[in-house]
């Protein structure tokens, strides 16, 4: 059986905004892109920058440390210096609750 855990409420992550949450010691970035929620790892795969402190443009988050960019819908690197994609997490919304699948 799939287990999902509540990480935030929709009011905490407005459109085109991000929120960092921690689940089982892992930092996860929750993002609202045009009303759909996505979740990726929050630590940049290049040098561990905090993506929640970066900038979001459309569906791309930019790391504040060295400028690596990631597509929040897929976790893939949009531009370097990062070479490794971010981990993605399955997201569900139930009422006002944002849930992610535990890995």
N, C-alpha and C positions, 0 to 999 in steps of 0.2 A: 504494500500500500504506500502511495506517495504521501510524504509528510511535508506540509507547508506550514510556515511559521509567520506570524504577523510581525512586520518590521516597521510599519509606519501607517499613518492615515493619509488619505488623499489630500486633506487640507494642509499637510506638512510639506507636500511636494507639488507646488503649483506648476502650471504649464511653463515649459522652458526653464525649469529650475532643477536643482540637484540636492540630495540629502545623503550624508554618510551615516550608515548604520553598522553595528557590529553584531555578527551572529557566530556563535561558537568560536570566538577569538579572531574571526575573519572580518576585515573591513570591506563593506560592500557599498557601492554607489548606486542609489536609486535615482532615476531620471524620468521626467515626464516630457515626452516628445509628442506634441500634437494630441494630447489626451491619452496616449498609450504609455504604460510604464515599462521600463527596462531596468535590469540590474546587472552590473559588471563589477569586477574587482576594483577596489578603490586605490590600490597602490600601483603606480606606474611600473610597467615591466622593465623599463630602462634602468632607473635608479631609485625606485621606490617613492617617487613624489606623491603627494596627497592630491588625487584628482578632484576631490570635493572643493579644493581651494583654487582650482583652475577655472577656465572659462568654458561655457557651453555655447556653441553656435549651431543651431539646427540639431542634428543628431551627432555632432562631433564635440568631444570634450578634449580640451588642450591642457596638458600637464603644466603646472606653473614653474617647474624646475628647468627643464630643457626643451620644452615645446613639443614633445611627442603628442600626437593626436590619435584618438581612438573613436571608432564608430560605436556609439553606445547600444545600437540595435543588434550588433553582431559581435562586439568585442575586438574586432579586427583593427590592426594598426592602419591609420589613414596616412600618417606621415611619421617618419623617424624623428629622433634617433632610436626609438624602441623598435625591436624586431619581432618580439613575441606578443601575440594577442592577449587580451584580458580574458579572464574566466567570465563566462556568462551564467546567469541564474534564471531559471524559469520564474515568471511573475504571474500572479493571479490577483484580481481585485474582487473582493466580496463586500458589497455595500461600500463603506468608506475605508475599509481595511486593505492595505497593500500587503500581500503575502509573497514569500519566496520559497521555492522548493529547497529543502535542506539537502545538502550533498553528502 
